Amino acid sequence: MQHHRKDQRELEAITETEKIYHLIQKYLLNQTMYLRGFDPPYQVKIAGADKQNILSVNMGQYEPEEGQQITMFRILGRYMHLKCRVVKYTGQGNLYTVTVEQAAIARANRSALRLPIRHNEAHISNIRASKHTIDATLFNIPTSVKVNFSTYEQNLKGRFEFVKIDVFGKRGTVLDEIRKTGRTLFIRDTQNPDDYKARDDGFVDYAEYLDDDLRSSMIEYQRGKIKSDIIVPVNYITHDQSSIPLGYIQAQSKTEHLDVDKVLELREIAFEMVDRIRDSNTVLIQEQQPILNVSNGGLKVLITNQELREYLARQNGFTFDLFFKMQAPITLYGLIRSAYTGVDGLTLGLQISGNSSRPGEIKRFKDNIANLERQLKETMQKKG
């Protein structure tokens, strides 16, 4: 099922050095944080910070590269994150030196009327969360991903002379360019310099990338008797809608010039692969979770399922079905705006950020909110 994202989380950017330092010292120092862009995110911890916001970060199981940009986030009452750049590995345990480039915190938004929900009026269920870590470095590759790549590679071998499906390799190659940009490499005729240029923004400009090495690349293809080359990225989309460059599909021909239809075919296969990986990596929790209050822009829910509490603690958001009494479900995507752990469970404040492609669902949601608001006003008038 496709889900349409609408608005992004409303964040207040913090760029002043002193304010960032205060945020780190008061809320984030020695606290567990998470890395955005991994499914589920890696856990990290800020071990130290100076007044110039140069941090010593324990990366745990993650091994970043020097110069890499990372975003560390935490939900402590409100969502907050630090956009950083890795400076170097310290050589001590898992500690890395990083600099903070920007901080942000979710704006407090209380403009919409919060409508209390009685226990039988509405609930959420069919909550979808990730089971295993899927990341861009692939130090820990789930078996389901390995099987997926191998299965599709075998299926494609009868349709192309040479086909390879693999994770991205070492940095500094054209594969790294594809990984960073999410663009496709397409050389229809390896002996035509013009075919190394990008057709549009969706393609790597291989001529520009090679520069003075273009001629040597043409000779290398000629020696291998390769007429055409296509490399399509496989980008995994997480439950919080982050894009993770997972791997690539490469197809080559020695007997004919592959046309753009083959590119489109491989892109469709990449989408299909990602759908299957996501399905196998998704846990569906059908246990009903109570709603505490609801508004036009979001809802507050109480997560009592222990397994679900562990999964959602590592995610920015999730997809779920909202059930109003005696009605068909409304499928929504909620960004986690706040989180509190209490004796009854995990209380999450959710901002509605997307809905399914089924027509009329968001209207039905707003109609229900309007009805609840009308009932509340009538009750208050009677009491008054």
N, C-alpha and C positions, 0 to 999 in steps of 0.2 A: 504494500500500500504506500502511495506517495503522500507526503505531507508538505504543505506549503508554509514556509516560514514567513512571518510578517515583519515584526519590528525587532530590533536588537535590544539587548539589555541596556537600560538607561544608566550610564556611568558618568561619574564626575572625575575628570582627569586631574591628577596631581603632578605638577612638574617642579614645584619649588623644592630644593634640596632639603631644607629644614623640615617641611611638612612630611616629606617622604620618610625622613629619618624618624620623626615622631611616630608615624604610622607603624614603622617596623619595630621600634622599641616597645611600643605600647601593645600591639596586637599580634605581631608575626614572629618575633625573635623566639627561637627554640620551640616553635609550634609546628606541627605537621602541616605541610602544604602539598599541593598537587601540581603536576606539570600538565598544562593544556596541550592537546594535540595527540594524546595517547588514549587508547581505549582498552581498559580503564587507565586513568592517569597514574604515573609513577608518584610515589611519596617521596618528598624531599624535606629538608629542615634547614633553616637559617641558623648557623652556629655562631655567627658573629657579624657585626656591622660597624663601620666607622661613620663619621659625620659627613663624609663625602659619598655615602651610600655604596661603598665597595663592600661586598658581602663575602663571607665564607659560608658556602652552602654544602651540606652533606647530601649528595645526590643519590644515596642508597644504591639501588641496582642499576641506575641509569649512568651511561658513559657519554656525555656530550663532547662535541668537538670545540676547539678554540675558535672563537669568533661566531659561534652559533647563537642565534636568538632563541630565548626560551621565555615562556610566560608561566609564572608560579601563581596559583590562586588558592584562596581559602574562603570558606563561608563561615563567618563568625558573627552571628546576628545578621550582618549584611555581607554580600559578595564583595571581595576585594582581590586585586591582583597586582603583580609586579611584572613589568616587561623588562627583561634583562638581556645582557650579552655576556657570554662566557669568555673570560679573559685567559685563564689557564688552569691546568690541573696542578694542585699544590704538591703532589707527591706524597701526601699523608692520607692514608685510608681512602675514603670516598669524597674528600673535600676539594671543592673547586672555588676559584675566585671569580666572582661575577660582578658586573656593574649594573646598577638600576638605571634604566633610561626613562621610565615613566611608571607611575602608579595610578590606580583608579579604584574607586569604590562606588557601589551601587547607590543611586540616589534614593532617599526615603520618599516613598510615594504613597500618600494617604488621601489622595483626591477622590478616589472612588469609594462609594458607600459599601462597607463590609456588612454582609447579610449573614446572620447566624443560621446554621443548619441544624435542624433536629435530626436525631440519629437515623430516622427512617425516610428522610426527604431526599437524600442524595449520598452517593459514595463514589469512590474511584476503584477501578479494578483493571485487570489485563495490563499490568504495568510491565514495560519492556526495559530490561537492563542488560549490560554486557557481562559475560562470564569470564573471559580471558583477556589478557593484555595483548593488544595488537598495536604495534608502534612502527615508526619509520626506520628505526635502527635494526629491528628484528633480531635482537640478541635472544629473545625468547619467542620463538615462532610456534603458535599453537598447531597441533597435529592437523586440525581441520583445514588450516591454510595450506600446509604442505600437500595434503591429499587433494585439495581443490586445484592447486597449480599443476600437479602431476596428471590429474584426470583430464583437465582441459588441454594440456600439452599433447597427450596421447590422442585425444579426439581430433585435434587440428592437424596431426601429422599426415592424414590422408588428404588434406585440402591444400597444403603448402609443401613445397620441396624441402624447405628448412623452416622449422618453427621452434622457438624457445620461450618458455615462460619461467621467470625467475625473479628473485628479489633484487633490489638495486645493489650494485657492487661498490667498488672502491670509488672514492671521491676524485674529482678532477677529470672525469671522462664525459662523453656526451650523455651517458646514462645519468650522470649527476645533474646535467643541465635539464634533462627530461624530468628528473625527480623534483628539482627546485621549481620549475615553471609549470609542470603539469601538461606540457605541450607534446605533440606527436612529431616524430622524425619520419619524413617521407621523401625518399629519393626514387622517383619513377625510373630514371635512366642514370645509372651511376657514372656514365661517361659523358654526361651533359652538365657542364658547370651551372647552367641556369636552374637545373632541377634540385640543386642544393639550397636554393633560396626558399624562404618561407612563402607558402601560398597565401596565408592569412595569419591572424594572431594566434590561431590554434596550433600552429606548427613551429618547430624549431628552425631558426635561420641557420642552417648548417654551414652555409658559405661564410657567414659572418663569424660563426664559432671557430671554423677551421682557419680562416684568414689565409696566411701564407702556406698552410699545410694542405690546402684544398687539392692541389695537384698530386701530392703524395697519397692522399686518400683515394683519389680516382685510380691511381696506379695499383694501390692495394686491392681495391675492388676488382680491377681487371685481372690481376694475378689469381684471385679467387674465383674468377669467372662469374661474379655476382652482378646481375643486371639491375635488380631492384632491391631496396631495403626499406622496411617499415618497422618502427618501434612505437608501440602505443602504451602509455602509462596505465597502471591499474591503481586507481586512487580509492581507498576505503573511506566511506563516510560514516562517522561514528554516530551514536545516538544523540549526541549534543551538536550534530551537524558540522563537526570539524572534519577537514579533509586530511587524510594520512596517505602519503605516497608509499604504496605497499610494494609494488614491483612493476614488471613490464611484460608485454608480449612482443616478440620479435619474429618477423617473417621475412624470408629472402627468397629470391628466384634466380635461377641460372639459365632458364629457358625462355622467359617472357618478361615483359615490362608490366609490373603490377600497377593498376590504376587506382584512382581515389576510392572507387567502390570497395576495394579490399581494405582500405583504411577504415571506412565506415563499418564494415563487417567486423573488423577486429575491435573497434571501439564498442560496438554492441556486445561483443563477447566479454570485454572487460567489465561492462556494466553488469552483465549476467553473473560473472564470477563474484563480483562484490556483493550482489544480492544474496548469493548462496553462502558466502562467507559470513555475512551479517546474520542470516537466518540461523546458521549453525552456532554462532557465537552469542545468540540472544537467549536470555532466560525470560520466560513469561510467568509472572506471578499473578494468579487469578484471585487470590484472597482479597476480600473487600477491605478497603482502608477508609476510615471515616473522614469526612470533610468537616472542618470546624467552622469556616465561613467562606463566603464566595462574593465576588464582585464582577463588574464588567471586564476588568483587566486581569483577574487572577483568582486564586483560591488558596486557602490554608488547609493543609491536610496533616493528619496524624499517621505516621508510618509505624505500625505495631509489629509487622513481620520482621523477625530478626535477620533473615537472609536478605531481605529487601533493604533494610537499613544499612547493611554492609555494602551492598552494590551502589546504592544511591549516594553514599558518602563520598564516592570517587567520581561522580558525574556532575556536569554543569546543568543538565536537564534530562528529561526523559519523556517518553510517549506513554499515554495512558487513555483509558476509556472512562468517561464521566457518565454516570447513570443518575438521571433524575427519576423519581418514583414513577413506575408504570410507563416508562419510555424506553425507546431504543437508545443504545449508547452513542455518545458524542466523542469522537477520537480527537485528542488534543496533544500538543507538545508544550510542556511547561519548562521555563527556565527557573532554576532554583535561585530565588532572590534572598532568602534567609533560612537559617537552620538552627534549631534549638533542641538539645537532648534533655529530656525530662524522665520522670519515673514511668510515665505512660508510653514513652516511645520517642520517635524523632518527629518533631514538628517542622514542616517545610512550608515556606511561603513561596508560591509559584506565580510567575508571570506568564500568562498565556501568550505564546509566541508563534503558534502555528496550529493548523487543523488539517484534517484529512481532505482528500480531493472529492469526497462525497458532497453533492450539492445541498445547500441549505443548512448545513450543520452549525455554522457559526451564528446564523440567524436564530436557529432553534435555541442555542445557548443563551443568546441575548434576550430572547422572548421569555425564557425561564427566569432569568435574572430580573427582568421587569416585573414578572408575576410575583416573585418573592419580595421585591421591593414594595409593590403595591400592598401585599398582605401585611408586611411589617408596618407600613404607614397606617393602615386601617386599624391594626392592633394598638398602635401607639395613640391614635385618636380616641379609641374606645376607653383606653386607660386614662387619657387626659380628660 
